[in-house]
Amino acid sequence: MSIDPAVYARLREIADQLPQIPGIGKVEIADGEIMMMMSPVKKHELAVIRIARQLNAQLPQTHPGHIAHPGADLEDAGLGRLRNPDLMVFSEKVLESDQPALLPHEVLLVVEIVSKSNPKNDYQAKVHDYAAMGIPFYLIVDPRTGTGIVHSEPGYTSRKEFAFGDTITVGPWTLDTSSLLTYA
């Protein structure tokens, strides 16, 4: 579902002007609303680091010039969406541009580490959004349950579940999930 471009532009302007509030980790826009998320916990960030490390070791062979990087914004103004995935794979060269966010066609993979406070967002809203944006792969890692899901194929028609400890395939990459920790 998209929103009026003028409404989205105004929301984007407001989001860009929000002061840095201690404890707020990310600002996103979806469904005509600005959402502010809490800063992630240590095990959440550790999962991001460990997955990024594995991807970055493989990217020179599978996609030279690409990186697995956390913290960047992903924007689809046509859909009225501004997301800040926990980790994305994209060409390092796009960071040289002046655009404030990555565009969906620049991203090969998004990774979300499920938070304790709002798991529904990662399992429902973001599955819909990333599929609509045309992101080829979406990896959900859930430290609450020690499980995850690999979404792929156009529209995420392929869905493969896994448990921490499994070695999984995400597109051309192989990830060992045995180093991922649960929140408990």
Rosetta blueprint (number, residue, H / E / L):
1 M L
2 S L
3 I L
4 D L
5 P H
6 A H
7 V H
8 Y H
9 A H
10 R H
11 L H
12 R H
13 E H
14 I H
15 A H
16 D H
17 Q H
18 L L
19 P L
20 Q L
21 I L
22 P L
23 G L
24 I E
25 G E
26 K E
27 V E
28 E E
29 I E
30 A E
31 D L
32 G L
33 E E
34 I E
35 M E
36 M E
37 M E
38 M E
39 S L
40 P L
41 V L
42 K H
43 K H
44 H H
45 E H
46 L H
47 A H
48 V H
49 I H
50 R H
51 I H
52 A H
53 R H
54 Q H
55 L H
56 N H
57 A H
58 Q H
59 L H
60 P H
61 Q H
62 T H
63 H L
64 P L
65 G L
66 H E
67 I E
68 A E
69 H E
70 P L
71 G L
72 A L
73 D L
74 L E
75 E E
76 D E
77 A L
78 G L
79 L L
80 G L
81 R E
82 L E
83 R E
84 N L
85 P L
86 D L
87 L E
88 M E
89 V E
90 F E
91 S E
92 E H
93 K H
94 V H
95 L H
96 E H
97 S L
98 D L
99 Q L
100 P L
101 A L
102 L E
103 L L
104 P H
105 H H
106 E H
107 V E
108 L E
109 L E
110 V E
111 V E
112 E E
113 I E
114 V L
115 S L
116 K L
117 S L
118 N L
119 P H
120 K H
121 N H
122 D H
123 Y H
124 Q H
125 A H
126 K H
127 V H
128 H H
129 D H
130 Y H
131 A H
132 A H
133 M H
134 G L
135 I L
136 P L
137 F E
138 Y E
139 L E
140 I E
141 V E
142 D E
143 P L
144 R L
145 T L
146 G L
147 T E
148 G E
149 I E
150 V E
151 H E
152 S E
153 E L
154 P H
155 G H
156 Y H
157 T L
158 S E
159 R E
160 K E
161 E E
162 F E
163 A E
164 F L
165 G L
166 D L
167 T E
168 I E
169 T E
170 V E
171 G L
172 P L
173 W E
174 T E
175 L E
176 D E
177 T H
178 S H
179 S H
180 L L
181 L L
182 T L
183 Y L
184 A L
